[in-house]
Amino acid sequence: MSSILYDAQGPRAKRRNIVFTVVFLAAFAALLWWVLSTLNDKGQLEWFLWKPFFTSGEPWSTYIWPGLQNTLKAAALSVIIALPLGALFGIARLSDHAWIRVPAGIVVEFFRAIPVLVLMIFGLALFAEYTSVSSDDRPLYAVVTGLVLYNASVLAEIVRAGILSLPKGQAEGAMAIGLRKNQAMRLVLLPQAVTAMLPAIVSQLVVIVKDTALGGAVLTFPELLAAANTMSGYYGANVIASLTVVSVLFIALNFALTSFASWLEARLRRSKRSTGAVLGADDVDDLNAGEVGGAQKTGTGGTA
């Protein structure tokens, strides 16, 4: 019995896969035993090093929760700014006008080629030299600036690639029924491309969350990793315990973000299943007339 993608495994292939699985599990168990035994020999599994996280709320309220808040704040601000900025530059790179397409491409390629840490350091120096931002807020501004400039450039390429991945017939069909290019982009191409781009966009959002740790390591931004370093010094150099707790929090945060994105992608795919409705010529005329009427009202009534 065979599938469309592969042939069914025979008896030898099944036995070989079972052997590989057993060998891998044994190797993994041996590696885990070696790590735990090494930590135990170094005294890193002593109860007094892990006790504060299980018996007291002080490390959570004093170090972990404020650090998590700063991490979420920097990540949220970066996402809110980088997503529309990346979409704008991604669409601009597809423009028919060279005076729009070329500058957008230069900006995207420039900031995409610079490491995000360099952009953070540059932002810190910029805010210190040319702005009146306080020294307490400066690290946050620098972290958000670096994350926005770099990730907006990456997201612009994701948007551009997502739109170009659609069949050419989508755009040609939209033009054939009378839609202008901006209408075809807004009503036909982008809604389909969003579903295709969602996994790549989510992976980039996970990168944003993790890259906030660079601000704590270099720019003294009090995010989650920096809080772990301070906490480990206060509780008797329990570095392994503190970093383990922080790692679990990062994993849980990114897993929640990925799970939400998977749910959203499945929901979008279900909502976009065709209902059999066909857009007729009268519907297109009504759509164009509505946009023209809106433009006329804006022109005669002042700023909308």
Order of alpha helices (4+ residues) and beta strands (2+ residues): alpha-alpha-alpha-alpha-alpha-alpha-alpha-alpha-alpha-alpha-alpha-alpha
